Amino acid sequence: MSGILNVGARALMANQAVLQTTGHNIANVNTPGYSRQTAVLQTADGQFTGGGYIGKGVDVLTVERSYSAFLTRQAALAGSISAGDTARADKLKQLEALFPGGNSGMGAAINDMLNAFSDVASTPTDLTARTVALTRVSEAAARMRSTSTSLDDLQRGVQQELDQKVNAINSLAKNIAAVNEKIARAKGNGQSPNDLLDQRDQLVRDLNRFIQTTSIPADDGSVGIFIGGSQALVLGSSASSLKIVADVFNDPLKSKLALTRNGQDIVLEEATLGGGEVAGLMRFQNSDLAEGRNLLGRLTLAISTSVNDQHKLGLDLDGNVGGNLFTPTTFGSSNIRAPSAPAVLNTGTANLSLSVADVTRFAASDYEINFTGAATGSITRQSDGVVTTFAAVPITIDGLTITISAGVAAAGDRFLIKPFSTSASNIRAEFSTPRALAVASPVAGKMGSTNTGSLQLASLVARSNPVAAAPVTLTFTGANSYTRSDVAGVFTYTSGQVIEGTVPATTPLSQWSLTLQGIPKNGDTFTVMPQPAAYRNLNAGNANAMMGLRDSAMFDGAALSDGYASLISQIGIRAQSANYAAEVSTAIAANLETDRTGMSGVNLDEEASKLIQYQQAYQASAKMIQIAQSIFDTLIQTMTR
């Protein structure tokens, strides 16, 4: 009788356990990270009798969770990559929005500025036309400066997000360490703490959204969490912390991630971070945003320098040499940076200076200089990693000249050159009056009055201001030769060739560039002279030269007027590529998460059918106990008679 009761009691408890497990599944159907649990039943060992083994019912062996370590790991990895790609793509959309096209774009403001000189060229003495041109200069400067301010705002926003997400990582790491400790304690009873394991897996998934991790299980049931390739973030019940630090040059526009362990900071290389929002944001800040700033800075520096240089080659209404239309860029400590502690510091005493050599050769990049000696070493263009060696200083690269202004460099010294980081933020229109707009050319040309050939003036532009006071006369000795009044010798002439005012290897007596067309006759002349005062206010040669800047090949071979379009294109390509990567990685992550939840998720229909099944089994077990009790009562009554 006791055997029947025992079998019934065992069955009742077992079916109660499976019912409770099913109810637990149903209750957690919407709990993030929950894995479906199943009570595993085992037949109890039978009791030996002379008539054979008699069954003793059923026991609950364990409660196991539906879990695939492989799918969980793959889903977390894919989710991390997706989070990083999405974070970068979202920020690139914001960056792209800072460079609009159309009439509201910077390109329109630049073209309007150069086109304004057309009206000045038509009526050089019209003060209204001059005022409009100066207004357009101011508007172009304001548009560039405003865009730079917007980039600064985006930079601050990214920095704040990085700080917030690093704080979230540190909080999650502490939570994982705490759950590790609970799991290690629970493992001592020989059973798997399923809910704690689910909780830890979800914490690890949440952590991977911020930074890609590698999990390595330990014998006590805890897991070690590693980032940056091999740096331990969590070991057992101990968690390290992360923080944002500056790079070796203390560049305020770039960030590094460092892990603090035992009071020491270990800087993690960006390339080792893998996926996660922190990695995506750092790639955006250190690469995409840096290129956007350099593209804007290159555009600003090239335009302001070329416009200023050209304006200085003109004369205003009072005969004065033109000044700067834009605030000239000056390079300082923010453009040239040496390593700062705790990095290895320079041992030499060299101070570098930076200047512009050729605005048409600019590359939108920062540069790192590594000295191997006092005047030898290499310079790395950071935008594409191209390394150029140098054996002497000054160094000329991509239209920039780098010199040692003081001190001596030592082997191992390093410098970061940021030529375009401040040009847009500091640009402004220089104060000027309409009369001070220098649109007249300081040089004029005159055909000989007795010329009989077909000689014509194609162009005459100044190379310096003022030009030499003495006129220079070209006297043709035939259709293909001429002499100069300032330099001895006979020179070859071809129609359309450029004749420079300065002859190589001679003392420069004048600075101008002349192009003549046609076939001269013997004795024909052409004279280059300073602009006569009587014709100065009627001349608009420099205004035409200002307009001509529009077609100057300046930005990777593109014309100045197309420079802004080229900038938009380069940022747009980055944004499009990042958006495509985000779409692909998001789709992969969604598929893997579907596979994981297919293995671990709760199906309410399935659980409902189990609920009915186990309910019937439970009722049958209870009925068995009821029958056993009835038999027992009958037996007692019989024995007491």
Buried (B, 14 or more C-beta within 10 A) or exposed (E): EEBBBBBBBBBBBBBBBBBBBBEBBBEBEEBEBBBBBBBBBEEBEEEEEEEEEEEBBBBBEEBBBBBBEEBBBBBBBBBBBBBBBBBBBBBBEBBBEBBBEEEEBBBBBBBBBBBBBBBBBEEBEEEEBBBBBBBBBBBBBBBBBBBBEBBBEBBEEBBEBBEEBBBBBBBBBBBBBBBBBBBBBBBEEEEBBBBBBBBBBBBBBBBBBBBBBBBEEEEBBBBBBBBBEEBBBBBBBBBBBBBBBBBBBBBEBBBBBBBBBEEEBBBBEBEBBBBBBBBBBBBBBBBBBBBBBBBBBBBBBBBBBBBBBBBBBBBBBEBEBBBBBBBBBEBEEEBBBBBBEEBEEBEBEBBBBBEBBBBBBBBBBBBBBBBBEBBBBEBBBBBEEEEEEBEEBBBBBBBBBBBBEEBEBBEBBBBBBBBBBBBBBBBBBBEBEBEBBBBBBBBBBBBBEEBEBEBEBEBBBBBBBBBBEEBBBBBBBBBEBBBBBBBEEEBEBEBEEEBEBBBEEEEBBBBBBBBBBBBBBEBBBBBBBBBEEEEBBEBBBBBBBBBBBBEBEBBBEBBBBBBBBBBBEBBBEBBEEBBEBBBEBBEBBBEBBEBBBEBBBBEEEEBEEBBEBBBEBBEEBBEBBEEBBEEBEEEEEEEEE
